[in-house]
Amino acid sequence: MTTAEAAEPQTAPAQSETSASAGPGTLRKLDRALGLAIAAPTAALVVIEVLVLLGGVVSRYVFHHPIIWSDELASTLFLWLAMLGSAMALHRAEHMRMTAFVGMLSPPMRVALDVVAVVAGLTFLLLILPSAYEFAADEIPVTTPAMQISDGWRAAALPGGFTIMIAVAVVRLLAVGHWRHVASALLGSMAVAGALYLLQPALENLGNLNLLVFFVGIVACLVFAGVPIAFAFGLATFGYQALTTQTPIVVVVGRIEEGISNLILLSVPLFVFLGLLIEMTGMARAMVNFLASLLAHVRGGLSYVLIGAMYLVSGISGSKAADMAAIAPALFPEMKARGSKPGELVALLAATGAQTETIPPSLVLITIGSVTGVSIASLFTGGLLPGVVVGAILCVVVWRRNRRDDLSHVSRASAREIGRTFIIALPAIALPFVIRAAVIEGVATATEVSTIGIAYTAVAGLLIYRQFDWKRIYPMLVETAALSGAILLIIGAATSMAWSLTQSGFSRDLAKAMAGLPGGVPTFLLVSILAFVVLGSVLEGIPAIVLFGPLLFPIARQVGVHEVHYAMVIILAMGVGLFAPPFGVGYYAACAISKVHPDEGLRPIAGYLVALLIGLLLVAFIPWISIGFL
């Protein structure tokens, strides 16, 4: 979410001081050329993936003649899309990172830590690159079953992507005017690496205490210093495997590839693009206008519209950043005109972001299905009612805060106006049902269904809403690839870390400890809620799910918790952490989109957080809310 999801607030506060634009003219030109060289093929890959998957659906369902090589081609191209997207994210400084602590420091310290973040990423890339080439070379003799080509073409995406990211990082460092910061960061990186190498004999004797050293200590230091989460995970995993085990690093590369290339995750870039497309075609605004015509005349009416609109749009886009960016500009000007304070608006926007984390096709739901094996269709069905329950409790808070509003100057929409806005919004309202029906009826898989949504939205934008700006398509494709690449690299790095934890025996010890908790299921759920609220605020949804999902879902089944019920509980818990200040980056995403200073929303959001926690506990202790319709 997942977020996981808004690039703007996750970039470093002093990004402009360290970007390549600060360097000489030659470096600026080199940086621009490098960006164009990455962006064009990456955008093309998004388009090709849509065409390949949509062609597969049409061929299979309409002509009853499946294309046997479509999934194989899509998988090959997807790994390249993920790696080039990661390089694009690095070039745009949009890799997900925690900047809450960095933002509190003085500008010189922020600049220094920005350089440290780049050097840390470069260190990981240089360390992993030789093993990535070895991994690709090992795949050359393997032949794909359908296309009968070498699997090396697909595996080459890893060393290729890492090499491009190294070039981006080097240009970024060369362009930094603060050479003392660069030299200090490079020397510090070498000093830490050298110290860990000299301590290798002592580390080998620590046993599983190394898990605390690498996966708690080092990860925490890197994350809080503003190092992108993917590189923090990668460095910790590389150090753990290289210094404390006999495992070849090429195996770590294999786990990264395994995490990224799961075909279910191909829906991530496609749903991100769908969300951007919905905003561009005006479909989101049409839904908002219809809801406003129904409720704008009641006290707090537009706040109810915000809650309902976020629910509907979340069911389409799958991206919280896209949801908030589509809804806030349509509602906030009128809400401010009616006297709503900016802090109240951003607090409610953040709360609805947490509320709608379970609404399909949430990227977090898709990630859970990919890493735990839980049915995507079941997750899509189970996620609808929890969002309604939490939304109803948010509505109670809205009612209490707005029950004395003076609306004497607000006129009620006529039945004719309501009917007109409904007709205009009907194609947009129908889209979530089209998407869900296509999955449930077997027309398309959870991966393919996003292409149906894209085709539907494009046709609606061109023929019905007559709002389709062709000039925005290319930037949208690039933005899709960059955001998706940032998410997917985290998933790959977290997969390798989760594998390391499993191989160490930690998962077995964790299962034994969790299963032995006194109090049975209630205690297990409460501990899980607490853990994922914390994880959601620090790691965000997707990394936390990839890291701990494979460990905890088997335990949930063992203690008698339904896997779909457990998924809803931890998703909502992570949503609370993700959108709760001071650490939740989702809250800062809402502030950035709303153009409101974070301090203004701190007091208003407290009541909404209480409502979210009440809703979360209801979902946790009334399983029927999650599994009643399965």
C-alpha positions, 0 to 999 in steps of 0.5 A, spaced: 500 500 500 500 498 501 501 502 500 506 502 500 504 507 495 505 515 494 512 517 492 512 524 493 512 524 501 516 518 501 522 521 497 527 525 501 526 532 504 532 534 501 532 531 495 532 537 490 539 538 494 542 532 491 539 530 485 543 530 478 540 537 477 545 540 482 551 538 478 554 541 472 551 541 465 554 535 462 551 531 468 544 534 467 544 532 460 547 525 462 542 524 467 536 526 463 539 522 457 539 516 462 532 517 464 529 517 457 533 511 456 530 508 461 523 511 461 521 509 454 522 501 454 519 501 461 513 505 458 512 500 452 513 494 457 507 496 460 503 497 454 505 490 451 503 487 458 496 490 457 496 487 450 498 480 451 494 479 457 488 482 454 489 478 448 489 472 452 483 473 455 479 475 448 482 469 445 480 464 450 473 467 452 471 469 446 474 465 441 475 459 445 482 458 443 487 459 448 494 462 447 499 457 450 505 462 450 501 468 453 503 467 460 510 465 459 511 471 455 508 476 460 512 473 465 518 474 462 517 481 460 514 482 467 521 481 470 524 486 465 518 491 467 520 490 474 527 491 474 527 497 469 521 500 473 526 500 479 531 503 476 526 509 474 524 509 481 531 510 483 532 515 477 526 519 480 528 518 487 521 515 488 523 508 492 519 507 498 523 510 504 521 512 511 523 520 512 520 521 519 526 522 523 530 525 517 525 530 516 526 532 523 534 534 522 537 540 520 538 541 512 545 539 512 544 533 516 538 531 511 543 532 505 548 528 508 543 522 510 540 523 503 547 521 500 548 516 505 541 513 502 544 513 495 551 510 497 547 504 501 543 503 495 549 503 491 553 498 495 548 493 495 547 493 488 555 492 487 555 487 492 549 483 489 551 484 481 556 479 480 551 473 483 546 476 479 550 475 473 552 468 475 544 467 476 543 469 469 548 465 466 545 459 470 539 460 467 541 460 459 541 452 458 534 452 461 529 452 455 522 455 456 516 450 455 511 454 451 516 459 447 522 454 447 527 460 448 532 460 453 530 462 460 536 466 460 533 472 456 528 473 462 533 472 468 538 477 464 533 482 467 536 482 474 543 483 472 541 488 467 536 492 472 542 492 477 547 495 472 542 500 470 541 502 477 548 502 479 549 507 473 543 512 476 546 512 483 553 513 480 551 519 476 547 522 482 553 521 486 557 525 481 552 531 481 552 532 488 556 538 490 557 536 497 563 532 496 565 531 503 558 528 504 560 523 498 567 522 501 564 521 508 558 516 506 563 512 502 568 511 507 563 510 512 560 504 508 567 501 507 568 502 514 562 498 516 563 493 511 570 492 513 568 491 520 563 486 519 568 482 515 573 482 521 567 480 526 565 474 521 568 469 526 565 472 532 558 473 528 558 465 526 558 463 533 552 467 535 547 463 532 540 466 531 542 472 535 545 474 528 538 475 526 537 481 531 544 483 529 542 484 521 534 483 521 533 488 527 539 492 528 542 493 521 535 494 518 532 499 523 539 503 523 538 503 515 530 504 515 531 510 520 536 513 516 532 514 510 535 508 506 530 506 501 526 500 504 528 495 499 536 496 499 535 496 507 532 489 506 537 487 501 543 489 505 541 486 511 540 479 507 546 479 504 550 481 510 547 475 514 548 470 508 555 472 506 558 473 513 554 467 518 552 462 513 555 458 507 549 459 502 552 462 496 549 469 494 546 466 488 541 463 492 539 470 495 538 472 488 534 467 486 529 468 492 529 476 489 527 473 482 522 468 485 519 474 489 518 479 484 516 474 478 510 471 481 505 472 475 500 474 480 504 481 482 503 483 474 496 486 476 500 491 481 502 495 475 496 494 471 492 496 477 496 502 478 495 504 471 488 503 471 487 508 477 491 513 474 486 512 467 480 513 472 482 519 474 484 522 467 478 520 464 473 523 469 470 517 472 472 518 479 469 525 479 463 522 476 462 518 482 463 523 487 458 528 483 453 523 484 454 521 491 454 529 493 448 530 489 445 525 494 448 527 501 451 534 500 445 537 503 445 533 510 450 535 516 457 533 514 454 530 507 461 531 504 464 527 509 460 522 508 461 522 500 468 522 502 468 516 505 463 513 500 467 515 494 474 512 497 470 505 498 468 505 491 474 508 488 478 503 492 474 498 489 477 500 482 484 502 482 487 498 488 492 504 489 491 508 495 495 514 492 491 514 486 484 513 490 486 520 494 489 524 488 482 522 485 478 524 490 481 530 494 481 535 489 474 534 487 471 534 494 476 539 498 474 546 495 467 545 496 468 542 503 473 548 505 468 553 502 463 550 507 467 551 513 471 545 514 478 546 517 484 543 513 486 539 518 479 535 519 479 534 511 486 531 511 485 527 518 478 524 514 482 522 508 488 519 511 482 515 516 479 513 509 485 510 506 486 506 512 479 504 512 479 501 504 485 497 505 481 491 504 477 493 498 478 489 492 483 489 488 487 492 493 495 491 492 495 488 499 490 483 497 494 481 491 500 481 495 497 476 500 495 471 495 501 471 492 506 470 498 501 465 502 497 461 497 490 464 499 485 464 494 485 471 491 477 470 489 476 469 496 480 475 499 476 479 494 470 477 496 472 477 504 474 484 503 468 488 502 464 488 508 470 489 513 470 496 509 463 497 510 463 496 518 469 500 519 466 506 514 460 506 518 464 507 525 467 513 521 461 516 519 459 516 527 465 520 528 463 525 522 456 525 525 458 527 532 463 532 529 458 536 524 451 535 528 451 542 529 453 545 522 449 550 519 446 548 512 441 553 511 445 556 505 445 549 502 440 547 497 438 540 496 439 537 489 432 536 485 430 529 483 432 531 476 439 533 478 440 526 482 438 522 476 442 526 471 448 525 476 447 518 477 446 516 469 453 520 468 456 516 474 453 509 472 458 507 467 463 508 473 459 505 478 459 499 474 466 498 473 468 495 480 462 490 479 465 488 472 472 487 475 469 482 480 464 479 476 470 477 471 474 474 476 468 470 480 465 468 473 472 465 471 472 470 465 479 472 467 484 471 473 486 476 478 492 478 474 488 478 467 482 482 470 486 489 470 486 489 463 479 488 462 478 494 467 483 498 463 479 497 456 473 498 459 475 505 462 479 507 456 472 506 452 468 509 457 473 515 457 473 516 449 466 514 448 462 516 454 466 521 458 469 524 452 475 526 456 481 522 454 488 526 454 493 522 450 498 527 452 498 524 459 498 517 457 506 516 456 507 520 463 502 515 466 505 509 463 512 512 466 509 513 473 506 506 473 512 503 472 516 507 477 511 506 482 511 498 481 518 497 480 519 500 487 514 496 490 516 490 486 523 491 488 521 491 496 517 484 495 523 481 492 528 483 497 523 482 503 522 475 500 529 473 500 529 476 507 523 471 509 527 466 506 533 467 510 528 467 517 525 461 515 532 457 513 535 459 520 529 456 524 526 462 526 519 461 523 519 454 527 521 458 533 516 463 532 510 458 530 511 455 537 511 461 541 505 464 537 501 457 538 503 457 545 500 464 547 495 463 553 488 465 551 488 461 544 485 465 538 483 472 542 490 473 544 493 471 538 489 476 534 491 481 539 498 480 538 498 480 531 494 486 531 499 490 535 505 487 531 502 489 524 500 496 527 507 497 528 510 494 522 505 498 518 507 504 521 515 502 519 515 498 513 508 499 510 503 494 508 507 490 502 514 489 505 511 487 512 506 482 508 511 479 504 516 478 510 511 475 515 505 473 511 509 466 510 511 465 517 504 467 520 499 465 516 500 457 517 500 459 525 493 462 524 491 456 521 494 452 526 490 455 532 484 455 528 483 462 525 480 462 518 486 465 513 481 470 509 479 472 516 486 473 518 488 477 512 482 482 513 485 483 521 492 484 519 490 488 513 486 493 517 492 493 523 497 495 518 492 500 515 492 503 522 499 504 522 500 506 515 496 512 516 497 514 523 502 519 525 507 520 527 511 514 523 505 512 518 507 515 511 500 514 508 498 520 513 504 524 510 501 522 503 494 524 505 498 531 507 502 532 500 495 530 496 491 535 500 497 540 501 496 541 508 501 541 513 502 535 517 501 538 524 494 541 522 491 534 522 494 531 528 489 533 533 483 531 528 485 524 526 485 522 534 478 521 534 478 517 527 484 513 529 479 510 535 474 509 530 479 505 526 481 501 532 474 499 534 472 497 527 478 493 527 476 489 533 469 488 531 472 485 524 477 481 529 472 478 534 466 477 529 469 472 523 463 472 520 464 480 517 470 477 513 468 470 511 460 470 512 459 471 504 465 466 502 
